[in-house]
Amino acid sequence: MDQFQGYLNQELELVRQHLDDAFGPEGQLMGEVASYVRSLRGKMLRPAFVCLSARAFGYDGVEGHHARLGASLELFHVATLLHDDVIDHASLRRGRATVNARWGDDVAILFADYLYATSFDFALAVLRPEIVQVLTRTTRQMTEGEMYQIEKRGQWLKVEDYLSIIRSKTAYLFSACAGLGALTADAPPDAVRKMFDFGLQFGMAFQITDDALDYEAQGDAWGKRVGADLQEGKQTLPLLYTLEQASPADHEKLVHTLNNGRDFETVHALVKRYNGIDYSLERAAEYSRNATEILDQFGDNEALAILRRLCDGVLVRQV
């Protein structure tokens, strides 16, 4: 995060001002929920992607469109998290109670809808119909990914299923951030298309690394309990690769463990034996290299240099 905070100090302050406006609705309950959700604010990575992409193609920021658009994408992201928590019956996010756990599913869904509406309102203020088209397309893609995950509920996923799900649920939003930033800067159409692809490749690397490090990263530095995904029953790449590579005996042992308490030490040992974590990080590195190669087509400036560093940092989650 330090890689872009200084460079984007003014832009991100504008983003925060827009977010403060969004999190100031009328009504006691709306205000309580808004204040709580605002306190869970993340690292602002998605707004940073919008602003960096715009700056990479010469946007000077005078109109402030990139900051408003960055706020729009952050609100969009938070809305998806609220819906995810309801669908997953999650009780914790970032170590604190989810909105659905604290106020109920109805409040979480309605507040997410409020954020979606505000996100689109911010985007419309930029007065570019292409921007809203990207947001509606991203909404469809993320919904399709969520529905596919529900369709596969109770079944063992294949690696291809996992990649399809994270592409829809995570990578397409990063794609929207990078592509819309370039669009805001009036970059050439071919460059805009490439930036959409850049964001997609980065998003895949981001999510795969997140899922791989869930098995090994230190809890204090990681910001969540190691093994949390496994305990929640999430089928991520290290586990799915291990299931595909394991001997019949180890496969049976792994499935038995997963169906009977999900003992982390047992699963972790098998994932290590079959190089599930190393394989996953190698796949993440491939996506990161793809993202960097796209950026290398655009020469160099400070914004592009920061985006390249973010591609390197994502593999050890320094972003």
C-alpha positions as CSV (number, residue, x, y, z in Angstrom):
1,M,0.0,0.0,0.0
2,D,2.9,2.4,0.7
3,Q,3.8,2.0,-2.9
4,F,1.0,4.3,-4.1
5,Q,-0.1,6.2,-1.0
6,G,2.4,9.0,-1.4
7,Y,2.0,9.4,-5.1
8,L,-1.8,9.4,-4.9
9,N,-2.1,11.4,-1.7
10,Q,-4.4,14.1,-3.2
11,E,-6.4,11.7,-5.3
12,L,-7.1,9.3,-2.4
13,E,-8.1,12.1,-0.2
14,L,-10.7,13.1,-2.8
15,V,-11.8,9.5,-2.9
16,R,-12.2,9.5,0.9
17,Q,-14.3,12.7,0.7
18,H,-16.6,11.1,-1.8
19,L,-16.9,8.0,0.4
20,D,-17.7,10.1,3.4
21,D,-20.5,11.6,1.4
22,A,-21.8,8.2,0.5
23,F,-21.6,7.0,4.1
24,G,-23.8,9.8,5.4
25,P,-27.3,8.6,4.7
26,E,-30.4,9.8,6.6
27,G,-32.1,7.7,9.2
28,Q,-30.8,6.2,12.5
29,L,-30.4,2.6,11.3
30,M,-28.9,3.6,8.0
31,G,-26.5,5.9,9.8
32,E,-25.4,3.2,12.3
33,V,-24.8,0.7,9.5
34,A,-23.0,3.3,7.4
35,S,-20.7,4.3,10.3
36,Y,-19.9,0.6,11.0
37,V,-19.1,-0.2,7.4
38,R,-17.0,2.9,7.0
39,S,-14.9,1.8,10.0
40,L,-14.1,-1.4,8.1
41,R,-12.6,0.5,5.2
42,G,-9.8,-1.5,3.4
43,K,-6.6,-0.5,1.7
44,M,-8.2,1.5,-1.2
45,L,-6.4,-0.7,-3.7
46,R,-9.2,-0.6,-6.3
47,P,-9.5,3.3,-6.2
48,A,-5.7,3.4,-6.5
49,F,-5.9,1.2,-9.6
50,V,-8.4,3.6,-11.2
51,C,-6.2,6.7,-10.4
52,L,-2.9,5.0,-11.4
53,S,-4.3,3.8,-14.7
54,A,-5.6,7.3,-15.4
55,R,-2.3,8.9,-14.5
56,A,-0.4,6.4,-16.6
57,F,-2.1,7.8,-19.7
58,G,-1.7,11.4,-18.9
59,Y,-4.8,12.3,-17.0
60,D,-4.0,15.4,-15.0
61,G,-6.9,15.0,-12.5
62,V,-8.1,18.6,-12.8
63,E,-11.8,17.5,-13.2
64,G,-11.5,14.9,-10.4
65,H,-13.3,12.3,-12.5
66,H,-10.8,9.6,-11.6
67,A,-11.3,10.2,-7.9
68,R,-15.1,10.1,-8.2
69,L,-14.8,6.9,-10.3
70,G,-12.4,5.4,-7.8
71,A,-15.0,6.0,-5.0
72,S,-17.6,4.4,-7.3
73,L,-15.6,1.3,-7.6
74,E,-14.8,1.1,-3.9
75,L,-18.5,1.3,-3.1
76,F,-19.2,-1.3,-5.7
77,H,-16.6,-3.6,-4.0
78,V,-18.0,-3.1,-0.5
79,A,-21.5,-3.9,-1.8
80,T,-20.3,-7.2,-3.2
81,L,-18.7,-8.1,0.1
82,L,-21.9,-7.4,2.0
83,H,-23.8,-9.7,-0.4
84,D,-21.1,-12.3,-0.2
85,D,-21.3,-12.4,3.6
86,V,-25.1,-13.0,3.4
87,I,-24.7,-15.8,0.8
88,D,-21.9,-17.4,2.8
89,H,-23.6,-16.9,6.2
90,A,-20.3,-15.3,7.3
91,S,-20.1,-14.0,10.8
92,L,-16.7,-12.3,10.6
93,R,-14.9,-10.1,8.1
94,R,-11.5,-8.6,8.9
95,G,-11.8,-9.9,12.4
96,R,-15.1,-8.0,13.1
97,A,-18.7,-9.0,13.0
98,T,-20.3,-8.8,9.5
99,V,-23.3,-6.6,8.9
100,N,-25.5,-9.6,8.5
101,A,-24.3,-11.1,11.8
102,R,-24.9,-7.8,13.7
103,W,-28.1,-6.5,12.1
104,G,-29.5,-9.4,10.0
105,D,-29.5,-10.4,6.3
106,D,-32.3,-8.0,5.4
107,V,-30.2,-5.0,6.6
108,A,-27.0,-6.2,4.9
109,I,-28.8,-6.8,1.6
110,L,-30.6,-3.4,1.6
111,F,-27.4,-1.5,2.6
112,A,-25.5,-3.3,-0.2
113,D,-28.2,-2.2,-2.6
114,Y,-27.9,1.4,-1.3
115,L,-24.1,1.2,-2.0
116,Y,-24.7,-0.2,-5.5
117,A,-27.1,2.7,-6.3
118,T,-24.6,5.2,-4.9
119,S,-21.8,3.7,-6.9
120,F,-23.8,4.0,-10.1
121,D,-24.8,7.5,-9.2
122,F,-21.1,8.5,-8.8
123,A,-20.3,6.8,-12.2
124,L,-23.1,8.7,-13.9
125,A,-21.7,12.0,-12.7
126,V,-18.6,11.4,-14.9
127,L,-21.0,11.5,-17.9
128,R,-19.5,8.7,-19.9
129,P,-22.0,6.0,-20.9
130,E,-19.2,3.6,-21.5
131,I,-18.4,3.7,-17.8
132,V,-21.8,2.6,-16.7
133,Q,-21.8,-0.1,-19.3
134,V,-18.6,-1.5,-17.8
135,L,-20.2,-1.4,-14.3
136,T,-23.3,-3.2,-15.5
137,R,-21.2,-5.8,-17.3
138,T,-19.1,-6.3,-14.2
139,T,-22.2,-6.8,-12.1
140,R,-23.4,-9.5,-14.5
141,Q,-20.1,-11.2,-14.5
142,M,-19.8,-11.2,-10.7
143,T,-23.3,-12.4,-10.3
144,E,-22.7,-15.3,-12.8
145,G,-19.6,-16.3,-10.8
146,E,-21.6,-16.3,-7.5
147,M,-24.4,-18.3,-9.1
148,Y,-21.9,-20.8,-10.5
149,Q,-20.4,-21.2,-7.0
150,I,-23.9,-21.8,-5.6
151,E,-24.5,-24.3,-8.4
152,K,-21.4,-26.2,-7.4
153,R,-22.3,-26.1,-3.7
154,G,-21.9,-29.5,-2.1
155,Q,-19.6,-30.7,-4.9
156,W,-15.8,-30.9,-5.2
157,L,-14.6,-28.2,-7.6
158,K,-12.0,-28.8,-10.3
159,V,-9.1,-26.4,-10.8
160,E,-10.9,-25.0,-13.8
161,D,-14.0,-24.3,-11.8
162,Y,-12.0,-22.4,-9.2
163,L,-10.3,-20.3,-11.8
164,S,-13.6,-19.4,-13.4
165,I,-15.1,-18.4,-10.1
166,I,-12.3,-16.1,-9.0
167,R,-12.2,-14.6,-12.5
168,S,-15.8,-13.6,-12.1
169,K,-15.8,-12.7,-8.4
170,T,-12.4,-10.9,-8.1
171,A,-10.5,-10.4,-11.3
172,Y,-13.2,-8.7,-13.4
173,L,-13.5,-5.9,-10.8
174,F,-9.8,-5.2,-11.0
175,S,-10.2,-5.3,-14.8
176,A,-12.9,-2.7,-14.5
177,C,-10.7,-0.4,-12.3
178,A,-7.7,-0.5,-14.6
179,G,-9.7,-0.2,-17.8
180,L,-12.0,2.6,-16.6
181,G,-8.9,4.6,-15.4
182,A,-7.5,4.4,-18.9
183,L,-10.9,5.3,-20.4
184,T,-11.1,8.4,-18.1
185,A,-7.8,9.5,-19.5
186,D,-9.0,9.2,-23.1
187,A,-6.4,6.5,-23.8
188,P,-6.5,5.0,-27.3
189,P,-9.1,2.1,-27.6
190,D,-6.4,-0.5,-28.0
191,A,-4.7,0.8,-24.8
192,V,-8.0,0.7,-22.9
193,R,-8.5,-2.9,-24.0
194,K,-5.0,-3.8,-22.8
195,M,-5.6,-2.2,-19.5
196,F,-8.8,-4.2,-19.0
197,D,-6.7,-7.3,-19.6
198,F,-4.0,-6.0,-17.3
199,G,-6.5,-5.7,-14.4
200,L,-7.8,-9.1,-15.1
201,Q,-4.4,-10.7,-14.9
202,F,-3.5,-8.8,-11.8
203,G,-6.8,-9.8,-10.2
204,M,-6.1,-13.5,-10.8
205,A,-2.7,-13.2,-9.3
206,F,-4.1,-11.3,-6.3
207,Q,-6.8,-13.9,-5.4
208,I,-4.6,-17.0,-6.0
209,T,-1.9,-15.5,-3.8
210,D,-4.5,-14.6,-1.1
211,D,-5.8,-18.2,-1.2
212,A,-2.3,-19.8,-1.1
213,L,-1.0,-17.7,1.7
214,D,-4.0,-18.6,3.8
215,Y,-2.2,-21.9,4.4
216,E,1.1,-20.4,5.6
217,A,1.1,-16.6,6.2
218,Q,1.7,-15.4,9.7
219,G,-1.6,-14.4,11.3
220,D,-0.5,-11.0,12.8
221,A,0.9,-9.8,9.5
222,W,-1.8,-11.3,7.4
223,G,-4.7,-9.7,9.1
224,K,-6.7,-12.9,9.4
225,R,-6.4,-16.2,11.1
226,V,-4.3,-18.7,9.1
227,G,-6.5,-21.5,7.8
228,A,-9.6,-19.4,8.0
229,D,-10.6,-20.3,4.4
230,L,-10.3,-24.0,5.1
231,Q,-12.4,-23.8,8.3
232,E,-15.1,-21.9,6.3
233,G,-15.2,-24.8,3.8
234,K,-13.7,-22.8,0.9
235,Q,-12.2,-24.8,-1.9
236,T,-9.2,-22.9,-3.0
237,L,-6.4,-23.7,-5.5
238,P,-3.9,-25.3,-3.0
239,L,-6.5,-27.8,-1.8
240,L,-8.0,-28.5,-5.3
241,Y,-4.6,-29.2,-6.8
242,T,-3.8,-31.5,-3.9
243,L,-7.0,-33.4,-4.4
244,E,-6.2,-33.9,-8.1
245,Q,-2.6,-35.0,-7.5
246,A,-2.9,-37.1,-4.3
247,S,-2.6,-40.9,-4.3
248,P,-5.8,-42.8,-3.8
249,A,-5.0,-43.4,-0.1
250,D,-4.1,-39.7,0.5
251,H,-7.1,-38.5,-1.5
252,E,-9.4,-40.6,0.7
253,K,-7.6,-39.3,3.8
254,L,-8.0,-35.7,2.7
255,V,-11.6,-36.1,1.8
256,H,-12.3,-37.8,5.2
257,T,-10.6,-35.0,7.0
258,L,-12.5,-32.3,5.1
259,N,-15.8,-34.0,5.8
260,N,-15.0,-34.5,9.5
261,G,-13.9,-31.2,11.2
262,R,-11.3,-30.0,8.6
263,D,-8.3,-30.4,10.9
264,F,-5.8,-27.8,9.6
265,E,-2.6,-29.7,10.5
266,T,-3.7,-32.8,8.6
267,V,-4.8,-30.9,5.5
268,H,-1.8,-28.6,5.6
269,A,0.6,-31.6,5.7
270,L,-1.0,-33.1,2.6
271,V,-1.1,-29.8,0.8
272,K,2.6,-29.4,1.4
273,R,3.3,-33.0,0.4
274,Y,1.8,-32.5,-3.0
275,N,3.2,-28.9,-3.5
276,G,-0.2,-27.4,-3.5
277,I,1.0,-24.0,-2.2
278,D,4.0,-23.9,-4.5
279,Y,1.9,-24.7,-7.5
280,S,-0.6,-22.0,-6.6
281,L,2.1,-19.4,-6.2
282,E,3.6,-20.4,-9.5
283,R,0.2,-19.9,-11.2
284,A,-0.1,-16.5,-9.5
285,A,3.4,-15.6,-10.7
286,E,2.3,-16.5,-14.3
287,Y,-0.6,-14.1,-14.1
288,S,1.6,-11.4,-12.5
289,R,4.1,-11.7,-15.4
290,N,1.3,-11.5,-17.9
291,A,0.2,-8.2,-16.2
292,T,3.7,-6.8,-16.2
293,E,4.2,-7.7,-19.9
294,I,1.1,-5.7,-20.8
295,L,2.4,-2.6,-18.9
296,D,5.8,-2.9,-20.7
297,Q,4.0,-2.1,-23.9
298,F,3.3,1.5,-22.7
299,G,6.8,2.8,-22.0
300,D,7.5,4.2,-18.6
301,N,6.3,6.9,-16.2
302,E,5.8,7.1,-12.4
303,A,2.3,5.6,-12.5
304,L,3.3,2.7,-14.7
305,A,6.3,2.1,-12.4
306,I,4.1,1.9,-9.4
307,L,1.7,-0.5,-11.2
308,R,4.7,-2.8,-12.0
309,R,5.8,-2.8,-8.4
310,L,2.3,-3.7,-7.4
311,C,2.5,-6.7,-9.7
312,D,5.7,-7.8,-7.9
313,G,4.3,-7.0,-4.5
314,V,1.1,-9.0,-5.0
315,L,3.0,-12.3,-5.0
316,V,4.0,-11.7,-1.3
317,R,0.9,-9.6,-0.6
318,Q,2.7,-6.4,0.1
319,V,-0.4,-4.7,-1.3
